[in-house]
Amino acid sequence: MRNSIRKISSVVFLLFALFYGDVVAQQVSFETAVSRKKVEVGGQLKVTFTLYYAQGKDFDPPDFDGFHVLSGPQVSNTMQFINGVSTRSVSYIYVLQPVKEGKFVIGPAYVVANGTQMRSNPVTIEVVKNNPKKNKGKNSGGDVADNIEEHIFLRAIVDKSKVYQGEQITVLYKLYTKIDIIDMKISKSPAYIGFWSQDIELPGKKRPYQETINDVPYTVVEIKQVALFPQRSGKLDIEPMEAEFVARIRVNKRRSAFDDLFNNPFFGFSSTKNVSVNVVANKIKVEVKSLPSYGKPASFNGIVGKFNIQTSLDKEETKTNEAVTLRIKISGSGNVKLLDLPELELPQTIETYEPKITDYVSKKKKIISGSKSFEYLLIPRHEGKHNIQPIEFTYFDPSREKYVTVTTQEYFINATPGDEVVTSGAVSGFSKEELELLGEDIRFIKSNDVSFHRQESPFFGSPKFYGLALFPMLLFVGFVFYWKKHERSASNSSLVKSSHAKKLAKKHLSIAGKYLKSNERDKFYEEISRALWGYVGDRLTISGSELSKDLIEERLLSLEINKEVVQELIGTLNKCEMSRFSPSESSGEMKEMYNESIRLISEIESQLKV
């Protein structure tokens, strides 16, 4: 029995030793492979960097001097089991196009595996002169099926690669192909981290057209166009988009062995087959410059573009307690959705409420443009001439590289005596007609039943006497204290914005709640985003031009806000950006986002007040 156990143990140990020996023998390697080492100008070659027996991170490609990057990197993970041993590899695939003749070296790529930086081997490519006659008709047949990535590529093209923070970048995704495409779908849209993004409509019924690159003709189809507005300065990456295409290619079939002997396509016949291919667009790096601090007016709130402002007052002569409508319209090109208006400077004799806001965004041209309108109801409570100060609106014009301030005209409202109305903050939110109705229906109540009673005890020296004597003094002290506090708050605009942060966030959340009920996804996520970004920006007194997730996280942690809450906020901001472009979002997920936003604002507010 013991001998049997020893034999079994020996066999198990031997098998383990052999298996372990095979695993140890698997040395991690990083290699470069190319589809061809000799290629014509305007041709294509596939370059594959493969890491064997490890998972890589921090992949760093070479510069590809002398080549255009048509697509890549496309990442492919492979796992195989050979003789009971697992073999895994990860490949980074590029499709390149040479731009001139000569010998070029594709330098080594780098990747980190198991804590060690790996370096691939360099490869020399010979680029020869293009010969169109020789290549005519060469793209059909088995070569296409074997190297289909060389016959189709997706390119992301930007109108500019150096911009100011908040300045629009237009990204156009174009498909280039030398083979027939019968179907396509976008399999992965970029998250556009660090950007505010907005899809732009492509011209309707635009047909495919021809474009020649280095003497090679391609059929081109424009498939997507996006406007991006960088939200922070520095070097930002526009991650590649991935699309899946179904291509129809010709396949030559031989009828006899003699065809192979003579290698003459005349003796063969062709058929077609459908091939699925996943194509990855090129990654784009964008340099985003900070907005200049020199000459920045106090009225600037982070808007970049070109704008103008118009105002109108429906009447300048009115009666007290009757509503006057002030309309303000800002229009131009830029991120219209983020437009906001400075607070109106009104005399205390005029009462107003939250404005009615409407916006219009045009997505039919390459440059996002539109307008945002604000409609205020102004109610003079006292007779006389009331002054409405001019409104200053400042934006940064990237083409002129300067701040531009536009100013509205000054208005005067002349109010004559009208009906006395009981005023109360409870009437906010009513329309003009409702306010006028309230003015007609609510009156001071006069009583005709007035009776007088003889004072039972002498007034002089009584508690009422001393109370009334001290009341003016106490009222004066209270008024001085309140005025000093008001002056300190008014002199610190940051403190004012911070104190109103929650109020403004609740306003945007209330609007988002309406869009949630009507299932208007885009408008819902825009308002949620404005609520979160606006709250943290105002509460932490960070200007719009400096606002970024990194700075928000740094400031909140420095104020000892719970780290988990901060991470949840950053995650919600990211999810909000991505959800605007995810067609799979359900109403349940929108409601979850709405509740999560309310919870996070309440949680941060409570911790800041502790």
Long-range contacts (C-beta under 8 A, 24 or more apart in sequence): 19-84, 19-85, 22-83, 22-85, 23-85, 26-52, 26-53, 26-85, 26-87, 27-53, 28-52, 28-53, 28-54, 28-113, 28-114, 28-116, 28-118, 29-53, 29-118, 30-56, 30-109, 30-111, 30-113, 30-118, 30-119, 30-120, 31-120, 31-121, 32-106, 32-108, 32-109, 32-120, 32-121, 32-122, 32-123, 33-123, 34-106, 34-123, 34-125, 35-147, 35-150, 37-123, 37-124, 37-125, 37-126, 38-125, 38-126, 38-128, 39-98, 39-125, 39-126, 39-127, 39-128, 40-98, 40-127, 40-128, 40-129, 40-130, 40-131, 40-135, 41-98, 41-99, 41-100, 41-101, 41-127, 41-128, 41-129, 41-130, 41-214, 41-215, 42-97, 42-98, 42-130, 42-213, 42-214, 42-215, 42-216, 43-97, 43-98, 43-130, 43-150, 43-216, 44-70, 44-95, 44-96, 44-97, 44-150, 44-151, 44-153, 45-95, 45-96, 45-98, 45-125, 45-150, 46-93, 46-94, 46-95, 46-96, 46-147, 46-149, 46-150, 47-72, 47-93, 47-94, 47-95, 47-96, 47-106, 47-123, 48-91, 48-92, 48-93, 48-94, 49-91, 49-92, 49-93, 49-109, 49-111, 49-120, 50-89, 50-90, 50-91, 50-92, 51-89, 51-90, 51-91, 51-111, 51-113, 51-118, 52-87, 52-88, 52-89, 53-87, 53-88, 53-89, 54-88, 54-113, 54-114, 55-88, 55-90, 55-113, 56-90, 56-111, 56-112, 56-113, 56-118, 57-111, 57-112, 57-113, 58-110, 58-111, 58-112, 59-92, 59-109, 59-110, 59-111, 60-109, 60-110, 60-111, 61-92, 61-94, 61-109, 62-106, 62-107, 62-108, 62-109, 63-107, 64-94, 64-96, 64-106, 65-104, 66-98, 66-99, 66-100, 66-102, 66-104, 66-127, 67-96, 67-97, 67-98, 67-99, 67-104, 67-106, 68-96, 68-97, 68-99, 68-213, 69-94, 69-95, 69-96, 69-282, 70-95, 70-96, 70-97, 70-153, 70-155, 70-176, 70-282, 71-95, 71-149, 71-153, 71-154, 71-155, 71-240, 71-279, 71-280, 71-281, 71-282, 72-240, 72-280, 72-282, 73-240, 73-280, 73-283, 74-242, 74-278, 74-279, 74-280, 93-149, 93-280, 95-149, 95-150, 95-153, 97-213, 97-214, 98-125, 98-127, 98-214, 99-214, 100-127, 101-127, 101-128, 101-129, 102-126, 102-127, 103-127, 130-214, 130-215, 130-216, 132-215, 139-178, 139-179, 140-249, 140-250, 140-252, 140-270, 141-250, 141-251, 141-252, 141-270, 142-251, 142-252, 144-179, 144-249, 144-250, 145-249, 145-251, 145-273, 145-275, 148-179, 148-247, 148-249, 148-275, 148-277, 149-277, 149-279, 151-177, 151-178, 151-179, 151-247, 152-176, 152-177, 152-178, 152-179, 152-181, 152-245, 152-247, 152-277, 152-279, 153-177, 153-279, 154-223, 154-241, 154-243, 154-279, 154-280, 154-281, 155-281, 155-282, 156-238, 156-240, 156-241, 156-281, 156-282, 156-283, 156-284, 158-238, 158-284, 158-286, 159-366, 161-284, 161-285, 161-286, 161-287, 162-286, 162-287, 162-289, 163-230, 163-286, 163-287, 163-288, 163-289, 163-398, 164-288, 164-289, 164-290, 164-291, 164-304, 164-396, 164-398, 164-401, 165-230, 165-231, 165-232, 165-233, 165-288, 165-289, 165-290, 165-291, 165-304, 165-545, 166-229, 166-230, 166-231, 166-291, 166-302, 166-303, 166-304, 166-305, 166-334, 166-335, 166-396, 166-545, 167-229, 167-230, 167-304, 167-305, 167-398, 168-227, 168-228, 168-229, 168-305, 168-333, 168-334, 168-335, 168-367, 168-368, 169-195, 169-227, 169-228, 169-229, 169-230, 169-286, 170-200, 170-225, 170-226, 170-227, 170-228, 170-366, 170-367, 171-225, 171-226, 171-227, 171-228, 171-238, 171-284, 172-222, 172-224, 172-225, 173-222, 173-223, 173-224, 173-225, 173-226, 173-241, 173-281, 174-220, 174-221, 174-222, 174-223, 175-220, 175-221, 175-222, 175-223, 175-243, 175-245, 175-279, 176-211, 176-213, 176-218, 176-219, 176-220, 177-218, 177-219, 177-221, 177-247, 178-216, 178-217, 178-218, 178-219, 179-247, 179-248, 179-249, 180-247, 180-248, 180-249, 181-221, 181-245, 181-246, 181-247, 181-248, 182-246, 182-247, 182-248, 182-274, 183-245, 183-246, 184-223, 184-243, 184-244, 184-245, 184-246, 185-243, 185-244, 186-223, 186-224, 186-241, 186-242, 186-243, 187-242, 187-243, 187-244, 187-278, 188-241, 188-242, 189-241, 189-581, 190-238, 190-239, 190-240, 190-241, 191-239, 191-574, 191-577, 191-578, 192-226, 192-228, 192-238, 192-239, 192-577, 193-236, 193-237, 193-239, 193-574, 193-577, 194-230, 194-231, 194-232, 194-236, 195-228, 195-229, 195-230, 195-231, 195-236, 195-238, 196-228, 196-229, 196-231, 196-335, 196-337, 196-338, 196-577, 197-226, 197-227, 197-228, 197-229, 197-577, 197-580, 197-581, 198-226, 198-227, 198-229, 198-335, 198-337, 198-361, 198-363, 198-368, 199-224, 199-225, 199-226, 199-227, 199-363, 199-581, 200-225, 200-226, 200-227, 200-363, 200-364, 200-365, 200-366, 200-368, 201-225, 201-363, 201-364, 225-366, 227-366, 227-367, 227-368, 229-304, 229-335, 229-338, 230-286, 230-288, 231-547, 231-548, 232-288, 232-548, 232-549, 232-550, 233-288, 233-289, 233-290, 234-288, 235-285, 235-286, 235-287, 235-288, 236-285, 236-286, 236-288, 237-283, 237-284, 237-285, 237-286, 238-283, 238-284, 238-285, 238-286, 239-283, 240-280, 240-281, 240-282, 240-283, 241-280, 241-281, 242-278, 242-279, 242-280, 242-281, 243-278, 243-279, 243-281, 244-276, 244-277, 244-278, 244-279, 245-276, 245-277, 245-278, 245-279, 246-274, 246-275, 246-276, 246-277, 247-274, 247-275, 247-276, 247-277, 248-272, 248-273, 248-274, 248-275, 249-273, 249-275, 290-545, 291-396, 291-545, 292-401, 295-402, 295-403, 296-403, 296-545, 297-392, 297-394, 297-403, 297-405, 298-493, 299-342, 299-392, 299-393, 299-394, 299-405, 300-394, 300-395, 300-396, 300-403, 300-543, 300-545, 301-340, 301-342, 301-394, 301-543, 301-544, 302-338, 302-543, 302-544, 302-545, 302-547, 303-334, 303-335, 303-338, 303-339, 303-340, 303-394, 303-395, 303-396, 303-544, 304-334, 304-335, 304-395, 304-396, 304-397, 304-398, 305-332, 305-333, 305-334, 305-335, 305-395, 305-397, 305-398, 306-332, 306-333, 306-334, 306-395, 306-397, 306-399, 307-331, 307-332, 307-333, 307-334, 307-339, 307-393, 307-395, 307-406, 308-332, 308-406, 309-391, 309-393, 309-406, 309-407, 309-408, 310-408, 311-391, 311-408, 311-409, 311-411, 313-388, 313-411, 313-413, 316-411, 316-412, 316-413, 316-414, 317-414, 317-416, 318-380, 318-413, 318-414, 318-415, 318-416, 318-418, 319-415, 319-416, 319-417, 319-418, 319-419, 320-380, 320-381, 320-382, 320-383, 320-415, 320-416, 320-417, 320-418, 320-419, 320-420, 321-379, 321-380, 321-381, 321-418, 321-419, 321-420, 321-421, 321-439, 322-379, 322-380, 322-418, 322-436, 322-439, 323-377, 323-378, 323-379, 323-432, 323-435, 323-436, 324-377, 324-378, 324-379, 324-380, 324-413, 325-375, 325-376, 325-377, 325-378, 325-432, 326-375, 326-376, 326-378, 326-388, 326-411, 327-373, 327-374, 327-375, 327-376, 328-373, 328-374, 328-375, 328-376, 328-391, 328-408, 329-371, 329-372, 329-373, 329-374, 330-371, 330-372, 330-373, 330-393, 331-369, 331-370, 331-371, 331-372, 332-369, 332-371, 332-395, 333-367, 333-368, 333-369, 334-368, 334-369, 334-395, 335-368, 336-360, 336-361, 336-368, 336-369, 336-370, 336-371, 336-372, 337-361, 337-526, 338-530, 338-544, 339-372, 341-372, 341-374, 341-391, 341-393, 342-391, 342-392, 342-393, 344-376, 344-388, 344-391, 345-388, 345-389, 345-391, 346-378, 346-388, 346-389, 347-386, 347-387, 349-380, 349-381, 349-382, 349-384, 349-386, 350-378, 350-379, 350-380, 350-381, 350-386, 350-388, 350-413, 351-378, 351-379, 351-381, 351-423, 352-376, 352-377, 352-378, 352-379, 353-377, 353-427, 353-428, 353-429, 353-430, 354-428, 354-429, 354-507, 377-431, 377-432, 377-435, 378-413, 379-435, 380-413, 380-415, 381-423, 382-415, 383-415, 383-416, 383-417, 384-414, 384-415, 385-412, 385-413, 385-414, 385-415, 386-412, 386-413, 386-414, 386-415, 387-411, 387-412, 388-412, 388-413, 419-443, 420-444, 494-541, 495-541, 497-538, 497-541, 498-538, 498-539, 498-540, 498-541, 500-538, 501-534, 501-535, 501-536, 501-538, 501-539, 502-535, 502-539, 502-601, 502-605, 504-534, 504-535, 504-538, 505-531, 505-532, 505-534, 505-535, 505-601, 508-534, 509-594, 509-597, 509-598, 509-601, 512-594, 512-597, 513-594, 516-587, 516-590, 516-591, 516-594, 519-587, 519-590, 521-580, 521-585, 521-590, 522-580, 524-590, 524-594, 525-576, 525-579, 525-580, 525-593, 526-580, 528-576, 528-593, 528-594, 528-597, 529-573, 529-576, 529-577, 529-580, 531-597, 531-601, 532-569, 532-572, 532-573, 532-576, 532-597, 532-600, 532-601, 533-573, 535-601, 535-604, 536-569, 536-604, 539-604, 539-605, 539-608, 549-573, 549-574, 556-604, 559-607, 559-608, 560-607, 561-604, 561-607, 561-608, 562-603, 562-607, 565-600, 565-603, 565-604, 565-607, 568-596, 568-600, 569-600, 569-604, 572-596, 572-597, 572-600
